[in-house]
Amino acid sequence: MLSCVRRASIHRWWGEYEFLIPYTSYAAAIGEAAVILKCPDFGLRLGTEQGISVLGPVAVLIRHSETAACAIQGVCRFLYCCAPPDVATLERSGRSAVFTLSIALRQIAYREQMVEKGLVIAMDAFRFLLGEDFVPARVTMQHRRISPPERYRQQFGCAVEFESEVNSVHLPNDALDKPIRGRDAAAFALAETYLAQIKPALSLHDHVQEMVHRLLKVNRAALVVVAHEMGLHPRVLQRKLAEIGTSFEGILDNVRRDMSWQLSATGMQVAQIATMLGYAEQSSYSRACRRWHDQSPRALIAHRRMAVSA
């Protein structure tokens, strides 16, 4: 997979890409630095040092959106331009809004460092949008704690919950509709146009796979929705996939298989995993799990939890 981190040469707001670094190599470098320096909070520190400026034109979008909600939705839409495997979502309901971040790669070293770095950069964006004194209602992470609890409280302003279902930051829903002061509408339009023209550095297969992974999290991973997001008619997308020897249904099945493998290591309940994979019935997930992994969902959870603990 050509999942890469794009490094930009900034000219005015941004410039042409100079080179591409494989995402897995980037994660490995960060993780190895944390080990060599005996600095388990290396990801937290790096995210603090980088801030939203590392997002290049996406940072321009954040600073010049109409509202905080518009800014965060822009991040969710265009984050792949900075790091294709990173998937962000925003779900709003009642008094709470939940921002989630995940990495759409099954095998990646030092995932926890990348997640912590990403959430710290997200916090930099939230504090720009909602005020420097913003403290989230909750912060959750899927991995086990790797730094002292007080280090996370210092970084996020609240205790962090580990071994959770998702990597998330909980925001006040009503605050997201407040206008951003000092925005430049022309800068926003320029950034949005620029980002919309960037084509993912992925093959058609990998692009569809990334879209399916992203949309599964909001229960919208259907052929019609994915095709619309890619600017294609559903029949055209199916034909193009058939030409390379695959299908939308096959890609969806593979993404679900990989996500079930990853989610089963988090301690989530079978019913929760089935829902996250888009199954209306738990029995449908059970049949798929046996086909993918030759074991029941409960056995897979026990197997994966044992492997993680080893």
N, C-alpha and C positions, 0 to 999 in steps of 0.2 A: 504494500500500500504506500502510495506517495504522500503520506500524511506528514506535512512539514511545518515547521515554524518559519514564518517569513520574517526576515530582518530587513528593515527599510533604511535607506539613506535619506534622512529628512532634508528636504529642500522646500523652504516656506513651511507648509504643513507636512508634506511627505514627498518622497521622490520615487524613483524606480527601484525595484528590488535588486540588491547586489548579489545575493546568493540565498540558497535554501539550506536549512539544517534539518535533517530528519528529526521528527518529533521524539522518537525513541532515543536518539543520540543526545538530544537536548535534556531529556528527563534523566538519562544515565549520568550525564555530566553533573547535573545538579545533585543527584543522589550520591555520587561518588565524592563530590566536594563536601557534602554533609558528613560522610563517613570519615574521610581523611582529616577534616578539620575538627572532628568530634563535636559537631554543631548540629544537633537534631532539629533545631528550629531554623535551619538554613533557608528552607522554602518561605517561612514567614518573613525572615529578614530580607530575602531577595524581592519578595512581593512589595514590601515596604519601600525598598530602594527604587523599584521600578515605577510603582503607581500606575495610573491609567495612561501615562505618557507612552508606555511600552505598546499600547494598542494603536498608535499611529492615527490613521484617519478615523478609526472607531472612537478614539478619544475626542476628536473634533465633533463627532456625532453626539457624544454624551454631553459635551459642554454647550452645544447650541440647539438641542432639542427643545420642543415647546414645554414639555413637562418631564418630570422624573420617570413616569411610566413610559413615555415615548422614548426616552433615553435608554431605559433598560430593555425595552422591546427591540430597539435598534441593535443593542449588544447581542441579544438572542438571535437576531436575524443575520448579523454580519460577523459574528465571532470567528467563523470558519476562515475568514480572510486573514486572520492573525495566526490561528492554529486550528486547522481543519478537524482534528479529533475532539476538540473541546466543544461540549454541547451545553448551552445555557437555556433555561426556561424561566418564565414568570407566570405564576398562577395567582389570580386575585379572587378572593371570595370573602364576603362579610367584612370584618374589621382587619383581616390579615392578608398579606401578600407574601408569597414564598418564592424566592429566587433559588434555583438549583443549578448545580454545576457538575458535570460528569465528563469522563474521558472515554470516547467510543473506541477503545482498543482493548481487546481481551488480554493480551500479553504486553505488559509494560513494566519495566523496573522502576522502583521508587515512585509509584503512583501517589503515595501519600504526600510526598514533597510537592508534586505538581498541583495536587488538589489544594494544599494549604497555601501555596503561592497564589493560585487563582482566586481563592476566596479573600485573601488579603487585598488583591488588586480590586476585587469587587467592592470591598469595604471602602477603598479609596474613592471609588465612584459614588457609593452611597453617601459618603460624608460630604462630597462635593455637591451632590444633589439635595440632600436633606439637612445639611448643617454639620459642622465639625464636631458637635457634641452628640451626634447620632449614635445610639446604642441599640442594637437589634434585640428583639424580644427573645429570639432563640438563634443559636448557630449549631448545626449538626454536621458530623462528618462520618463517613462510612468506615474508615479505618480505625485502628486502635490508636490511643494516645501515644505520641512519640516525644513529647516535651512536657515539662512540668505544667500542672493546671494553671498556675499563676501566669505563665508565659502567654497562654491563650487569652486569659482574662485581660492582660495588659494590651494584647493586640486587638481584641474584638470588643472589649468593654463589658463582657459577660462571660459566664461559664460556657464551655463548649461541650456538647453531648457527643460521645464517640460510639462507634459500632452501631450507627443509626442506619436507617433505610436509605437516606440520601445525603448528599452534601448540600447544605442549604443555609440561607440567611433569611430570617423572618422579618418582614418590614410592615410598618403601619400602612394599611391600604389607602386611607384617606389622604395621606401626605403625598402620595404619588401623583396626584392630579394638580398639585400646585405648580404654577408656571416657573420656569427657570429665568432668573433675572440676568440681564445683560447678554442674552443670547443674540446671535447674529444669524438671521434667517438665511442669508446668502451663503454663509459658511456651511450651515446645515445642508442646504440643497446641493452644494458642491461636493460635500463629503458623501452624501447619500448617492449621488449620481456616480461618483468615482467607485464606491464600494459595489454598487449594483453591476458595474461593468467587469468586476474581477471574476474570472472563471475559476472555480475550485481546481487546485492542482491534483485532480483525481481523475481516474478513468470513469466512464459512464457507470460501470458496475459499482465502483467505490463511492461515487457521488450519490447514487440511489441508496446505497447501504447507509451512508451517513445521514441522509434525509429520513430514512425509515427509523433509524435509531433515535433521532431528534424528535420525530413526531410520535413515536410510540409513547414517549413520556407524557404526552398530552392526549393520548388515546385518539390520534388522528392519522395513524399510519396506514392509510388506504391508498390504492392506486390512483384514484382521482385526485386526492389531495397532493400526493407526491408529484404527480405530473403537472398539476397547476403550479406548484412551487418552483418547478424546473422550467416553466413556460412551454410545456409540451401538451399535446392532446394525449389522453390515456392510451389510445390505440397506437399512436406514434411511439410512445415510450415502450410499450410492449413489443412492438416490431423491432425497435433498436436493440432491446435486450435479447430478443430471440436471435438477432444477427450475431451476437457475441456468445450465444450458447447458454443463455440463462433466462430467467423470468422474474417478474416482480414477486410472485408467490414464493419462488425459491430463495430470493434474497431476504424476504420477510422471515421465512422459516429459519434461515441461517442466523439472522440478527437475534431472533428470539432464543435460539439455541445458545448463542454466546452470552446473551444477557442472563439467561437462566443459570448458566455456569457461574457468572460473576455474582449475581444476586444471592445465590444459595450460600455463598461464603459470608454473608453479612448478618445472618441470624434472622432474616425476615421469615414470616410465616408463609406456608404454601399458598394460601388464599391471596396474600398480598403480592406474591411473585406472579401468580396467575393474572391478577388485575393489571400489574405493571406491564405484562407482556401482551395485554389486549385481549385476553380470553374472557368471554362472557361466562363460561362455566369452568369450574376447577377441574372437572373430569377431562375436559379437552386438553388442558395443560398436562394432566397426569399422563394421558396417552402420548402426547408429544415428548414428554420428558423420558419416558421409557424408550421411545424410538431414538432419541438423540443420545442418551447417556446409558441406556440399558439398565436403568434403575428407577425406582419411584422417586417422586419429588422429596419425600422425607428422607429417603436413603441418600439422595444427592446432597441434601443439606448437611446431614451427619458426616458424609465423606468430605465435603468441602471445609466444614468447620474444623474437622480433625486435621486436615492438611494445613490450614492457616495457623493452627495452634502449634504445629510441629516445629 
